Amino acid sequence: MKRSLLLFLTISSLFMYSQNQNLKLASDIYPPFTDVEGEKGFALEIVQEALNRGGVQIDPTITGFTEVLDGINTGTYHGSAALWKTEDRENYLLYSEPYLENRLILVGRKGSDVSAKSLKELKDKKVAIISGYAYGASVYTSLDVVLIPGKSDQENLEKLLTFKTDYMLVDELLISYLLNYQLNDISRFLEIGSEAFMIQPLHLAILKNMPNAQKIIEDFNSNINTMMSDGTYNKILELNWIQSDVDGDGVLELVLHGDSAGREAPASYYKLMTETAMTESTERYYINGEVYDGWQVVPTKYKTDIIKAANMNNSSSNGLKLKF
């Protein structure tokens, strides 16, 4: 009897602890993925929602990247909401499955050649980048390219349009957002590259010695999969269409936010993970929990003009709208 009671109390305590756990997560500034309070941070919102569904709250901190890693190593922070995976960090951090990707693409003025697949093909060109971003060694070691640092994408856009630079590097997520909300401006002023110069998966990472660390990560992964299919990703990313493998069969689906799919098949969408390959030539559409193989079989009731949610329309107040 005493053993049963002790077991019950132990299980109850662990359950209550996991339901009220608070993670101190640190990230550096990398808009539109992570940013200071009051600005849009897609990655932070996704992580917060996925952890909340598992009964875990977060206490986010935005600081310099060196301070992020130092704070994790000293135990000041329990981990990071948005971190790249390295062999060294895996020694002390438990990583989630990737939930987003950093994908840098080339952007030039209208009429520019944006077919380059690497910076090596842009010899003597001026390329605008964001100061302090962790672009990776391949960017900073491109000695034949003139890198022009700027404080923001807006500043770099202004340099591009005033011929102070030839190109700028922009994350594909931001471009997808702009194509959704500022298509006329993009079409009029910019050329967008089709291949990413750099791809880095983003993970939630927490210290391995955290109580319930394995369960937190497992619950997070499960909740992320659900969020990809139930419209949560679309809502947070403020995009009508995203592409992901919602049923885990290795075939990608285009997932709609809401039930207004548009009168024609979507011309653009954001692919959550580039490593997953289509195994069929026909596009598959996931609408209100149903999969449709091809646009022609999508029910007519969904083929109406896209109605964007109120929070999707308020693009001028979330720090992502670029001024042309």
Secondary structure as GFF3:
##gff-version 3
##sequence-region A 1 324
A	DSSP	alpha_helix	2	19	.	.	.	ID=ss1
A	DSSP	beta_strand	22	27	.	.	.	ID=ss2
A	DSSP	alpha_helix	42	53	.	.	.	ID=ss3
A	DSSP	beta_strand	57	62	.	.	.	ID=ss4
A	DSSP	alpha_helix	65	74	.	.	.	ID=ss5
A	DSSP	beta_strand	79	83	.	.	.	ID=ss6
A	DSSP	three_ten_helix	89	91	.	.	.	ID=ss7
A	DSSP	beta_strand	93	95	.	.	.	ID=ss8
A	DSSP	beta_strand	100	109	.	.	.	ID=ss9
A	DSSP	three_ten_helix	119	121	.	.	.	ID=ss10
A	DSSP	beta_strand	126	130	.	.	.	ID=ss11
A	DSSP	alpha_helix	137	140	.	.	.	ID=ss12
A	DSSP	beta_strand	146	150	.	.	.	ID=ss13
A	DSSP	alpha_helix	153	161	.	.	.	ID=ss14
A	DSSP	beta_strand	167	171	.	.	.	ID=ss15
A	DSSP	alpha_helix	172	181	.	.	.	ID=ss16
A	DSSP	alpha_helix	183	189	.	.	.	ID=ss17
A	DSSP	beta_strand	190	192	.	.	.	ID=ss18
A	DSSP	beta_strand	198	207	.	.	.	ID=ss19
A	DSSP	alpha_helix	213	229	.	.	.	ID=ss20
A	DSSP	alpha_helix	232	237	.	.	.	ID=ss21
A	DSSP	beta_strand	241	244	.	.	.	ID=ss22
A	DSSP	beta_strand	253	256	.	.	.	ID=ss23
A	DSSP	beta_strand	270	271	.	.	.	ID=ss24
A	DSSP	beta_strand	284	287	.	.	.	ID=ss25
A	DSSP	beta_strand	290	293	.	.	.	ID=ss26
A	DSSP	three_ten_helix	295	297	.	.	.	ID=ss27
A	DSSP	three_ten_helix	300	302	.	.	.	ID=ss28
A	DSSP	alpha_helix	310	313	.	.	.	ID=ss29
A	DSSP	three_ten_helix	315	317	.	.	.	ID=ss30
###
